[in-house]
Amino acid sequence: MIKNIPNILTIANLILGFLCILNVFVKNDFEIIYFFYCCLILDFLDGFSARKLSLTSEFGKQIDSLADLVSFGILPSVILYDYFDTNNFNLFLKYSSVLILVSSSIRLARFNLSEENNNFFVGLPTPANALFFISLIYYQGNLKIYFGEYVILALIILFSFLMVSNLKFISLKFSKFTLNENIEKLVLVLLGIIIIILQGHSGLFLLILLYVFYCIIKSIISTRFLK
């Protein structure tokens, strides 16, 4: 039973991701948000348990990516399509959501072919991308006026590019628990808590924006000056 714990968590992520998609069609926002956050937690726990129990396997890696494609690729694409469709935006805007699905698929396929690294990801991780767009779409705070339909379109194009890029993004995996090795991760967690207090959970898109711009700047600097 213990050896199946990571895969059970992964399958639970897959099921909840599918339930999120079903709830988009019936406009059940509460269950979408609740199940989505459960997917994020399960995605963290399946990898964490696999590493701690020394149960990593090729099968686990493959099924994890399939679950992530549903929860963090198809789901945000469907939510973006529904947002544009509900607000009667044009077909071009509605179908732009497919870029997230395509880029997520490419990102996850590349991840399956790469060697795992606990310090960084190559390309924006699909969970971070999904969290950004889902929190942004459901955000109702005072910053909403700055995120019109064409700003969201520009963000779809940007984030789709980032997912398939070769830029390095900080991994939130905690392989060791020393302060020096986890300072960036802990700062991100602290910022997330502050944003939730000030803006609510749907304001987490701000955290992802900070994460993205910090990682882009860091990746560019390391590429140009630290070769």
C-alpha positions in Angstrom: 0.0 0.0 0.0 2.8 2.4 0.9 4.5 2.1 -2.4 1.3 3.3 -4.1 0.8 6.5 -2.0 2.4 8.9 -4.6 0.3 7.4 -7.5 -2.9 7.5 -5.4 -2.2 11.2 -4.7 -1.6 11.8 -8.4 -4.8 10.1 -9.4 -6.7 12.2 -6.8 -5.2 15.3 -8.5 -6.5 14.0 -11.8 -10.0 13.3 -10.5 -10.3 16.7 -8.8 -9.0 18.5 -11.9 -11.7 16.8 -14.0 -14.4 17.8 -11.4 -13.1 21.4 -11.6 -13.7 21.3 -15.4 -17.2 19.9 -14.9 -18.0 22.7 -12.5 -16.9 25.4 -15.0 -19.9 24.4 -17.2 -22.4 24.8 -14.3 -20.8 28.0 -13.0 -20.0 26.5 -9.6 -17.2 28.9 -8.7 -16.8 27.7 -5.1 -16.1 24.1 -6.0 -13.8 25.1 -8.8 -11.6 27.1 -6.5 -11.8 24.6 -3.7 -10.9 21.6 -5.9 -8.2 23.5 -7.7 -6.4 24.4 -4.5 -6.7 20.7 -3.5 -5.0 19.8 -6.9 -2.1 22.1 -6.1 -1.7 20.5 -2.7 -1.9 17.0 -4.1 0.6 17.9 -6.9 3.1 19.0 -4.2 2.4 16.0 -2.0 2.7 13.3 -4.7 6.2 14.4 -5.6 7.2 15.1 -2.0 6.1 11.6 -0.9 7.7 9.9 -3.8 11.1 11.5 -3.0 10.9 11.0 0.7 9.8 7.3 0.4 12.2 6.7 -2.5 9.3 5.7 -4.7 10.1 7.7 -7.8 9.4 5.7 -11.0 9.0 6.3 -14.7 5.3 5.3 -14.4 4.8 7.9 -11.7 6.5 10.6 -13.7 4.2 9.9 -16.7 1.0 9.7 -14.8 1.9 12.8 -12.9 2.3 14.8 -16.1 -1.0 13.4 -17.4 -2.8 14.5 -14.2 -1.1 17.9 -14.5 -2.2 18.4 -18.1 -5.8 18.0 -16.9 -5.6 20.1 -13.7 -3.1 22.7 -14.9 -3.5 22.7 -18.7 -7.0 21.9 -19.7 -8.6 23.5 -16.7 -7.2 27.0 -17.1 -7.8 26.9 -20.8 -11.5 26.0 -20.2 -11.8 28.8 -17.5 -10.3 31.4 -19.9 -12.6 30.3 -22.7 -15.6 30.5 -20.4 -14.6 33.9 -19.2 -14.3 35.3 -22.7 -17.5 33.6 -23.8 -19.5 34.7 -20.8 -18.5 38.3 -21.4 -19.3 38.1 -25.1 -15.8 38.7 -26.3 -14.9 37.9 -29.9 -13.9 34.4 -31.2 -10.3 35.3 -31.4 -10.1 36.1 -27.7 -12.1 32.9 -26.8 -9.9 30.6 -28.9 -6.7 32.2 -27.6 -7.2 30.1 -24.5 -6.0 27.1 -26.6 -2.4 28.5 -26.4 -2.4 27.6 -22.7 -3.3 24.0 -23.5 -0.8 23.6 -26.2 2.1 25.2 -24.3 1.2 23.2 -21.1 1.4 20.0 -23.2 4.8 20.9 -24.7 6.0 22.0 -21.2 5.0 18.7 -19.6 6.4 16.5 -22.4 9.7 18.3 -22.2 9.7 17.9 -18.4 9.2 14.1 -18.8 12.3 14.0 -21.0 14.5 16.0 -18.7 16.5 15.1 -15.6 14.8 16.2 -12.4 16.4 19.2 -10.6 15.3 20.3 -7.2 16.6 23.8 -7.5 14.9 25.1 -10.7 12.6 24.3 -13.6 13.3 25.0 -17.2 10.3 26.9 -18.4 7.4 28.2 -16.3 5.8 25.3 -14.3 2.2 24.5 -15.3 0.8 24.8 -11.8 2.2 28.3 -11.5 0.7 29.2 -14.8 -2.7 27.7 -13.8 -2.7 29.5 -10.5 -2.0 32.8 -12.2 -4.9 32.7 -14.6 -7.4 31.0 -12.3 -6.8 33.5 -9.5 -6.8 36.4 -12.0 -10.2 35.4 -13.5 -11.8 35.0 -10.1 -10.2 38.1 -8.6 -12.7 40.9 -7.7 -10.3 43.4 -6.0 -9.5 47.0 -6.8 -6.8 46.0 -9.3 -9.4 44.3 -11.6 -9.7 47.4 -13.8 -6.2 47.0 -15.0 -6.8 43.6 -16.4 -9.1 44.0 -19.4 -9.6 41.4 -22.1 -6.6 42.5 -24.2 -4.3 42.6 -21.2 -5.4 39.0 -20.4 -4.7 38.1 -24.1 -1.2 39.6 -23.8 -0.6 37.6 -20.6 -1.8 34.4 -22.3 0.7 34.9 -25.1 3.5 35.8 -22.6 2.9 32.9 -20.2 2.5 30.4 -23.1 5.9 31.5 -24.3 7.4 31.3 -20.8 6.2 27.7 -20.4 8.1 26.5 -23.5 11.1 28.8 -23.0 14.5 27.8 -21.7 14.4 30.3 -18.8 15.1 28.9 -15.4 12.3 29.2 -12.7 12.8 28.6 -9.0 11.5 25.2 -7.9 9.5 25.2 -4.7 10.6 21.7 -3.8 12.2 21.5 -0.4 14.9 18.8 -0.7 16.8 20.1 2.3 15.6 22.3 5.2 18.5 24.7 5.6 17.8 28.5 5.5 20.6 29.3 3.0 19.3 26.8 0.4 15.6 27.8 0.8 15.7 31.5 1.3 14.1 32.4 -2.0 11.4 29.8 -1.5 10.7 31.0 2.0 10.5 34.6 0.8 7.9 33.5 -1.9 5.9 31.7 0.8 6.0 34.8 3.0 4.9 37.1 0.1 2.1 34.7 -0.6 0.8 34.9 3.0 1.0 38.7 2.9 -0.9 38.9 -0.4 -3.6 36.6 0.9 -4.0 38.8 3.9 -4.2 42.0 1.8 -6.0 40.8 -1.3 -7.5 37.4 -0.5 -6.6 34.1 -2.1 -7.6 35.3 -5.5 -4.9 37.9 -5.3 -2.2 35.2 -5.7 -1.8 36.1 -9.3 0.2 39.0 -8.0 2.6 36.5 -6.3 3.0 34.7 -9.6 3.8 37.9 -11.4 6.5 38.7 -8.9 7.8 35.2 -9.2 7.9 35.3 -13.0 9.6 38.7 -13.3 12.2 37.8 -10.6 13.0 34.5 -12.3 13.3 36.2 -15.7 15.7 38.8 -14.4 17.7 36.2 -12.5 17.9 33.9 -15.5 19.0 36.7 -17.8 21.6 37.9 -15.4 23.0 34.4 -14.7 23.1 33.7 -18.5 25.0 36.9 -19.4 27.3 37.4 -16.5 27.8 34.1 -14.7 28.9 31.9 -17.6 
